[in-house]
């Protein structure tokens, strides 16, 4: 009798075990769950289109600047996927913000860059470069802070190394001819300071 009961229970136990294993295997990891969420950042396809009403270069009245240099010959992947972006193909004027989620001043200034991107639409491009960060952390910051401008990924610090700047946050101001007019690593920028840097070094007036 016991042998017969055992024989009947074995298939049932195997079936339960099989269902449990399948359910556990189907559960996504935390990283997979983050990757499956829609990206808060814009697609990078528009980065090679010049701002509609932008000047082609910083005028002489823009104020004193360091010796101009071209953007490095680097190609970086876009956070949202698609074709990688060659930095030298990005027409200016542009403001490039290098940041990471683990950097407190980076987090502090990101909302100012988002607001500037909205006020400067059609005049200056705002581009983010997420450096030395995890995709999950960068996505969470983008969602929490409402960051929408296009985001490139540079986990190897290739842009910072090319510019010989290790500090973050790092802001790169690029004129209409693709020349770097100013590098700023002074700390978290607010709305007024960011607008002033753009006016001074790129000759574009965007009210704060």
C-alpha positions as CSV (number, residue, x, y, z in Angstrom):
1,X,0.0,0.0,0.0
2,X,2.8,2.4,0.9
3,X,4.7,1.6,-2.3
4,X,1.6,2.3,-4.4
5,X,1.0,5.7,-2.6
6,X,4.6,6.6,-3.1
7,X,4.4,5.8,-6.8
8,X,1.4,8.0,-7.2
9,X,3.0,11.0,-5.3
10,X,6.3,11.0,-7.3
11,X,4.8,12.5,-10.5
12,X,2.9,15.1,-8.5
13,X,6.1,16.2,-6.6
14,X,8.0,16.3,-9.8
15,X,5.4,18.5,-11.4
16,X,5.4,20.9,-8.5
17,X,9.2,21.1,-8.5
18,X,9.1,21.8,-12.2
19,X,6.7,24.6,-11.9
20,X,8.7,26.2,-9.1
21,X,11.9,26.0,-11.1
22,X,10.3,27.5,-14.1
23,X,8.8,30.4,-12.1
24,X,12.2,31.2,-10.4
25,X,14.0,31.1,-13.8
26,X,11.5,33.5,-15.3
27,X,11.9,36.2,-12.6
28,X,14.0,39.0,-14.1
29,X,17.1,40.3,-12.2
30,X,17.1,43.8,-10.9
31,X,19.4,44.9,-13.8
32,X,17.2,43.2,-16.4
33,X,14.2,45.0,-14.9
34,X,16.0,48.4,-15.2
35,X,17.0,47.7,-18.8
36,X,13.4,46.8,-19.7
37,X,12.1,50.3,-18.6
38,X,11.8,53.0,-21.3
39,X,14.8,55.3,-21.2
40,X,14.1,58.8,-19.8
41,X,16.6,60.3,-22.2
42,X,16.0,61.4,-25.8
43,X,17.2,59.5,-28.7
44,X,20.6,60.6,-30.1
45,X,19.5,60.7,-33.8
46,X,19.0,64.5,-33.7
47,X,22.5,65.3,-32.4
48,X,23.9,65.7,-35.9
49,X,21.4,68.4,-36.7
50,X,22.5,71.9,-36.0
51,X,20.2,74.1,-33.8
52,X,17.8,76.0,-36.0
53,X,18.7,79.6,-35.0
54,X,22.3,79.0,-33.7
55,X,25.3,81.2,-34.7
56,X,27.9,79.3,-36.7
57,X,30.7,80.4,-34.3
58,X,31.3,82.4,-31.1
59,X,31.6,86.1,-32.1
60,X,34.5,88.2,-30.9
61,X,32.1,89.9,-28.4
62,X,31.7,86.6,-26.6
63,X,34.5,87.6,-24.3
64,X,37.9,86.1,-23.4
65,X,38.3,82.3,-24.0
66,X,41.0,79.8,-23.8
67,X,42.7,78.8,-27.1
68,X,40.1,76.9,-29.1
69,X,40.6,73.2,-29.8
70,X,38.5,70.7,-31.8
71,X,36.5,68.0,-30.1
72,X,38.4,64.8,-29.7
73,X,38.0,62.2,-32.5
74,X,35.8,59.9,-30.3
75,X,32.7,57.9,-31.1
76,X,30.4,57.1,-28.1
77,X,27.4,54.8,-27.8
78,X,24.0,56.3,-27.2
79,X,22.2,55.4,-24.0
80,X,19.0,54.6,-25.9
81,X,20.8,52.4,-28.5
82,X,21.1,53.0,-32.2
83,X,24.1,54.2,-34.1
84,X,27.1,55.5,-32.0
85,X,27.7,59.2,-32.2
86,X,31.0,60.7,-33.5
87,X,31.6,63.8,-31.4
88,X,33.0,65.8,-34.3
89,X,29.8,65.2,-36.2
90,X,27.8,67.1,-33.6
91,X,27.2,70.7,-34.7
92,X,27.4,73.4,-32.2
93,X,26.8,75.5,-30.3
94,X,26.6,72.7,-27.8
95,X,27.0,72.2,-24.0
96,X,28.3,68.8,-23.1
97,X,27.8,67.7,-19.5
98,X,30.0,64.8,-18.2
99,X,28.4,63.3,-15.1
100,X,27.9,60.2,-13.0
101,X,25.2,59.2,-10.5
102,X,27.6,58.7,-7.7
103,X,28.9,62.3,-8.0
104,X,26.9,64.6,-5.6
105,X,27.7,67.9,-7.5
106,X,26.7,66.1,-10.8
107,X,23.3,65.2,-9.3
108,X,22.9,68.8,-7.9
109,X,23.4,70.5,-11.3
110,X,21.5,68.1,-13.6
111,X,18.2,69.8,-13.1
112,X,19.8,73.1,-14.2
113,X,21.0,71.5,-17.4
114,X,17.6,70.1,-18.1
115,X,16.0,73.5,-17.6
116,X,18.7,75.1,-19.8
117,X,18.0,72.5,-22.6
118,X,14.4,73.6,-22.6
119,X,15.1,77.3,-22.6
120,X,17.9,77.0,-25.2
121,X,16.0,74.7,-27.6
122,X,16.8,75.8,-31.2
123,X,19.9,77.8,-30.0
124,X,22.2,75.4,-28.1
125,X,22.3,71.6,-27.9
126,X,22.6,70.0,-24.5
127,X,24.3,66.6,-24.5
128,X,25.0,64.4,-21.5
129,X,27.9,62.0,-21.2
130,X,27.4,59.4,-18.5
131,X,30.8,58.3,-17.3
132,X,32.0,55.4,-15.0
133,X,28.4,54.5,-14.1
134,X,26.0,51.6,-14.2
135,X,23.0,51.8,-16.6
136,X,20.6,51.1,-13.7
137,X,21.9,54.0,-11.6
138,X,22.1,56.5,-14.6
139,X,18.5,55.6,-15.6
140,X,17.2,56.0,-12.1
141,X,18.8,59.5,-11.8
142,X,17.3,60.4,-15.2
143,X,13.9,59.3,-14.1
144,X,14.1,60.9,-10.6
145,X,15.4,64.3,-11.9
146,X,13.4,64.5,-15.1
147,X,16.4,64.6,-17.4
148,X,15.4,64.3,-21.0
149,X,18.3,65.6,-23.2
150,X,20.2,63.0,-25.2
151,X,22.7,60.9,-23.3
152,X,26.0,59.3,-24.5
153,X,27.9,56.6,-22.5
154,X,31.6,56.8,-21.8
155,X,32.5,54.1,-19.2
156,X,36.2,54.2,-20.1
157,X,36.6,58.0,-19.5
158,X,37.8,58.4,-23.1
159,X,36.5,62.0,-23.3
160,X,38.0,63.0,-20.0
161,X,41.3,61.4,-20.8
162,X,41.4,63.1,-24.2
163,X,40.7,66.5,-22.6
164,X,43.1,65.8,-19.7
165,X,40.4,66.5,-17.1
166,X,39.6,64.0,-14.4
167,X,37.2,66.0,-12.3
168,X,33.4,65.6,-12.4
169,X,31.1,67.2,-13.2
170,X,32.8,68.5,-16.3
171,X,31.1,71.0,-18.7
172,X,32.4,71.4,-22.3
173,X,31.3,74.5,-24.3
174,X,31.5,74.0,-28.0
175,X,31.0,76.7,-30.6
176,X,29.3,76.6,-34.0
177,X,32.4,75.4,-35.7
178,X,32.9,72.5,-33.4
179,X,35.7,74.2,-31.4
180,X,35.9,73.8,-27.6
181,X,35.8,77.3,-26.1
182,X,35.7,76.5,-22.5
183,X,36.1,73.6,-20.0
184,X,34.5,74.1,-16.6
185,X,35.1,71.8,-13.6
186,X,34.4,74.4,-10.9
187,X,31.6,72.4,-9.3
188,X,27.8,72.3,-9.5
189,X,26.5,74.9,-11.9
190,X,23.2,76.7,-11.3
191,X,20.9,78.2,-13.9
192,X,22.4,81.7,-13.7
193,X,26.1,80.5,-13.9
194,X,25.4,78.1,-16.8
195,X,23.6,80.8,-18.8
196,X,26.5,83.2,-18.1
197,X,29.1,80.7,-19.3
198,X,27.2,80.1,-22.5
199,X,26.8,83.9,-23.1
200,X,30.5,84.6,-22.3
201,X,32.1,81.8,-24.3
202,X,29.6,81.0,-27.0
203,X,28.0,84.4,-27.5
204,X,24.4,83.0,-27.1
205,X,22.1,84.8,-24.7
206,X,19.7,82.3,-23.0
207,X,17.9,84.0,-20.1
208,X,18.2,82.0,-16.8
